[in-house]
Amino acid sequence: MSDNAGEKALQETEVSDEPAVKRASSPAVADSSQRSEFWAGCRAMTPFMIAAFPMGIIAGAAGIAGGVGWAGTIGMAAAVNSGTAMLAALQLLRDGAAWPVILLTTLVLSLRMMIYAIMLRPHLKDIPQRWRALLAFGLVDAVFFIVHDRFKKATSVKDRQWYFLGASVAMFVNWISSLVLGMALGSVVPDIASEGLEFPMTAIFIAMMAGALVNWKVWTSVMGAGSLALLAHPLPYNLGIAVATLGGAVIGASCEFWEEKYKHDDTAEATEPSEAA
């Protein structure tokens, strides 16, 4: 009788200890999952890093050719984090444009990030504000297409933010590394910036855009922005680009709003019969 009581007490102790073991191991499991997502994001960017590397070489060489210097070129690259915007800014610097014009041009060329942010908002609205600010800085074209495709799968909020971070860090390190190489080559081969090395990134951007056009909201935003670009083309100072980008962002936000509204209405209609019953 006492042996049975002892065995029963031992089993109860093991059962009661099991949740504690799980609670103790859960942080380690979470850390492992976050590291796995971070490196998965890094690996996913490999093709895009290869394609973007020539763009960084061009930007670095252009910075040296434009007389910006090593420190200025690296500082501008780190702050802008965009090959297209940086090349445009460097060209304006070489042409002697005023700083307000350079800043406005850089802003206009980066407005497409507003559209990207609107498309990613439903997947990232639950993460902390400091994380959103960090990820916003790392948002570039290639990162958007990769994370937008990944977020179609069911994943936790933590996994999303770490995957996004891994992709962003990989592209940023690639960007700065290629820039430094470009500055070194620019000192030796001054005309390297005119060799058309940006074509691989242009080609892969077209491929990424084609692969992303599977969502009605993306289609609507792109078609709307394209139509506005054609209509606003006669505007001076390339203001048509700004109009088209802002219009595309507004269209994308409107699509997101109406989709959420209809989902909410459908959910309310579905719950009303059950409540009445």
C-alpha positions as MATLAB code, in Angstrom:
seq = 'MSDNAGEKALQETEVSDEPAVKRASSPAVADSSQRSEFWAGCRAMTPFMIAAFPMGIIAGAAGIAGGVGWAGTIGMAAAVNSGTAMLAALQLLRDGAAWPVILLTTLVLSLRMMIYAIMLRPHLKDIPQRWRALLAFGLVDAVFFIVHDRFKKATSVKDRQWYFLGASVAMFVNWISSLVLGMALGSVVPDIASEGLEFPMTAIFIAMMAGALVNWKVWTSVMGAGSLALLAHPLPYNLGIAVATLGGAVIGASCEFWEEKYKHDDTAEATEPSEAA';
ca = [
       0.000    0.000    0.000;
       2.782    2.397    0.907;
       4.679    1.477   -2.279;
       1.635    2.381   -4.412;
       1.272    5.681   -2.569;
       4.951    6.434   -3.133;
       4.709    5.691   -6.861;
       1.600    7.881   -7.151;
       3.344   10.770   -5.379;
       6.363   10.398   -7.669;
       4.152   10.502  -10.778;
       2.369   13.615   -9.530;
       5.724   15.286   -8.902;
       6.907   14.473  -12.441;
       3.668   15.805  -13.961;
       3.831   19.010  -11.932;
       7.475   19.525  -12.893;
       6.802   19.073  -16.623;
       5.303   22.563  -17.249;
       8.207   24.129  -15.363;
      10.672   22.323  -17.629;
       8.770   23.538  -20.666;
       8.690   27.086  -19.330;
      12.428   26.953  -18.662;
      13.222   25.651  -22.125;
      10.832   27.954  -24.019;
      13.194   30.998  -24.066;
      15.939   28.825  -25.529;
      13.524   27.503  -28.144;
      12.399   31.056  -28.953;
      16.008   32.256  -29.308;
      16.793   29.358  -31.607;
      13.734   30.138  -33.754;
      14.659   33.823  -33.980;
      18.232   33.030  -35.005;
      16.931   30.593  -37.572;
      14.596   33.225  -39.038;
      17.352   35.858  -39.065;
      19.722   33.633  -41.045;
      16.886   32.485  -43.296;
      16.291   36.139  -44.185;
      20.001   36.602  -44.897;
      20.149   33.527  -47.139;
      17.023   34.549  -49.044;
      18.756   37.759  -50.153;
      21.738   36.004  -51.787;
      20.566   36.345  -55.430;
      19.625   39.966  -54.890;
      22.918   40.779  -53.192;
      24.773   39.433  -56.227;
      22.612   41.516  -58.564;
      22.869   44.658  -56.406;
      26.630   44.475  -55.890;
      27.444   46.245  -59.204;
      25.107   49.088  -58.211;
      27.155   49.666  -55.071;
      30.364   49.660  -57.114;
      28.908   52.322  -59.403;
      27.765   54.461  -56.459;
      31.160   54.229  -54.766;
      33.021   55.117  -57.938;
      30.607   57.986  -58.630;
      31.189   59.371  -55.139;
      34.935   59.477  -55.677;
      34.549   60.915  -59.183;
      32.203   63.576  -57.856;
      34.700   64.724  -55.258;
      32.561   63.720  -52.288;
      35.431   61.777  -50.718;
      35.511   58.520  -48.804;
      33.852   59.741  -45.624;
      31.171   61.692  -47.469;
      30.345   58.812  -49.807;
      30.058   56.256  -46.989;
      28.017   58.664  -44.848;
      25.631   59.411  -47.703;
      25.260   55.717  -48.537;
      24.551   54.791  -44.916;
      21.964   57.564  -44.547;
      20.171   57.103  -47.879;
      20.430   53.283  -48.160;
      19.322   53.455  -51.798;
      21.470   53.095  -54.878;
      19.019   54.900  -57.158;
      18.568   57.896  -54.864;
      22.287   58.139  -54.153;
      23.285   58.086  -57.831;
      20.730   60.800  -58.571;
      22.009   62.910  -55.661;
      25.635   62.497  -56.783;
      24.727   63.543  -60.323;
      22.984   66.655  -59.006;
      26.028   67.438  -56.865;
      28.277   67.226  -59.913;
      25.885   69.551  -61.772;
      26.075   72.091  -58.952;
      22.427   71.794  -57.863;
      21.288   73.385  -54.597;
      20.863   71.221  -51.502;
      17.055   71.666  -51.349;
      16.809   70.308  -54.914;
      19.014   67.341  -54.026;
      17.001   66.542  -50.900;
      13.679   66.847  -52.736;
      14.883   64.588  -55.547;
      16.082   61.973  -53.067;
      12.741   62.128  -51.268;
      10.757   61.746  -54.478;
      12.803   58.740  -55.581;
      12.220   57.112  -52.199;
       8.463   57.687  -52.085;
       7.810   54.197  -53.444;
       8.757   52.959  -49.970;
       5.412   54.380  -48.833;
       3.656   51.892  -51.096;
       5.839   49.071  -49.781;
       5.094   50.083  -46.186;
       1.352   50.093  -46.832;
       1.531   46.596  -48.305;
       3.509   45.295  -45.306;
       1.456   47.062  -42.630;
      -1.029   44.212  -41.991;
       1.866   41.851  -41.260;
       3.869   44.174  -38.997;
       1.259   46.228  -37.137;
       1.658   44.139  -33.972;
       5.422   44.578  -33.529;
       6.881   47.248  -31.174;
       7.371   50.784  -32.470;
      11.164   50.647  -32.097;
      11.241   47.543  -34.289;
       9.107   49.221  -36.930;
      11.506   52.172  -37.055;
      14.495   49.845  -37.415;
      12.883   47.753  -40.138;
      11.678   50.856  -41.978;
      15.285   51.983  -42.382;
      16.216   48.611  -43.891;
      13.269   48.539  -46.305;
      14.534   48.493  -49.897;
      13.079   47.046  -53.092;
      14.591   43.560  -52.827;
      13.797   43.239  -49.118;
      10.168   44.167  -49.743;
       9.630   41.486  -52.361;
      11.292   38.793  -50.263;
       9.499   39.527  -46.982;
       6.163   40.165  -48.688;
       6.357   36.708  -50.230;
       7.434   35.135  -46.919;
       4.656   36.813  -44.936;
       2.055   34.999  -47.028;
       2.867   31.954  -44.891;
       1.557   31.607  -41.344;
       4.341   32.786  -39.025;
       4.532   34.426  -35.617;
       5.164   38.131  -35.155;
       8.616   37.435  -33.692;
       9.561   35.261  -36.638;
       8.458   37.962  -39.086;
      10.487   40.721  -37.493;
      13.644   38.614  -37.248;
      13.298   37.390  -40.834;
      12.819   41.002  -41.965;
      15.848   42.074  -39.924;
      18.046   39.351  -41.421;
      17.095   40.337  -44.958;
      17.704   44.038  -44.218;
      21.069   43.491  -42.546;
      22.260   41.286  -45.413;
      21.384   43.930  -48.024;
      22.850   46.788  -45.989;
      26.171   44.988  -45.429;
      26.248   44.094  -49.128;
      25.518   47.718  -50.048;
      28.306   49.189  -47.905;
      30.803   46.484  -48.926;
      30.199   47.006  -52.641;
      30.355   50.775  -52.115;
      33.797   50.558  -50.498;
      35.024   48.355  -53.351;
      33.608   50.861  -55.831;
      35.440   53.718  -54.137;
      38.704   51.779  -54.312;
      38.152   50.948  -57.982;
      37.006   54.488  -58.718;
      40.373   55.792  -57.611;
      42.063   53.504  -60.159;
      39.465   53.322  -62.973;
      37.683   56.705  -63.064;
      35.228   55.735  -65.824;
      33.947   52.547  -64.160;
      30.681   54.281  -63.227;
      29.746   54.520  -66.924;
      30.166   50.831  -67.713;
      26.473   49.935  -67.353;
      26.953   47.741  -64.296;
      23.505   48.653  -62.989;
      21.748   46.428  -65.552;
      21.670   43.228  -63.403;
      19.780   45.031  -60.638;
      17.360   46.539  -63.170;
      16.672   43.121  -64.666;
      16.115   41.422  -61.330;
      13.876   44.289  -60.172;
      11.636   43.677  -63.193;
      11.540   39.963  -62.357;
      10.673   40.708  -58.710;
       7.910   43.094  -59.725;
       6.423   40.537  -62.109;
       6.412   37.921  -59.353;
       4.691   40.293  -56.930;
       1.769   41.126  -59.222;
      -0.429   38.385  -57.822;
      -2.400   40.528  -55.386;
      -5.293   42.720  -56.526;
      -4.124   45.522  -54.243;
      -0.656   45.519  -55.808;
      -2.152   45.440  -59.295;
      -4.443   48.353  -58.500;
      -1.646   50.436  -56.954;
       0.746   49.780  -59.839;
      -1.832   50.456  -62.538;
      -3.000   53.598  -60.777;
       0.548   54.895  -60.306;
       1.392   54.115  -63.935;
      -1.671   55.945  -65.214;
      -0.916   58.972  -63.063;
       2.691   58.977  -64.292;
       1.493   59.188  -67.889;
      -1.047   61.897  -67.139;
       1.394   63.961  -65.057;
       4.366   63.536  -67.406;
       4.116   67.121  -68.794;
       4.658   68.620  -65.319;
       7.993   70.436  -64.870;
      10.932   69.246  -62.731;
       9.808   65.596  -63.079;
       6.987   66.276  -60.623;
       5.007   63.609  -62.425;
       7.051   60.981  -60.562;
       6.056   62.472  -57.211;
       2.390   62.670  -58.238;
       2.397   59.067  -59.463;
       4.128   57.744  -56.348;
       1.875   59.587  -53.930;
      -1.167   58.569  -55.951;
      -0.081   54.927  -55.906;
       0.387   55.108  -52.132;
      -3.091   56.601  -51.656;
      -4.634   53.961  -53.914;
      -2.854   51.182  -52.017;
      -3.988   52.574  -48.665;
      -7.570   52.854  -49.940;
      -7.512   49.248  -51.138;
      -6.239   48.133  -47.738;
      -8.944   50.133  -45.966;
     -11.778   48.756  -48.083;
     -10.537   45.181  -47.785;
     -10.433   45.427  -43.995;
     -13.855   47.099  -43.964;
     -15.451   44.355  -46.043;
     -13.819   41.656  -43.917;
     -15.188   43.324  -40.786;
     -18.679   43.604  -42.328;
     -18.635   39.954  -43.434;
     -17.547   38.856  -39.953;
     -20.330   40.893  -38.350;
     -22.946   39.424  -40.707;
     -21.729   35.902  -40.000;
     -21.964   36.349  -36.224;
     -25.443   37.903  -36.221;
     -27.356   34.678  -37.146;
     -25.472   32.680  -34.518;
     -26.285   35.270  -31.837;
     -29.945   35.283  -32.865;
     -30.093   31.509  -32.614;
];
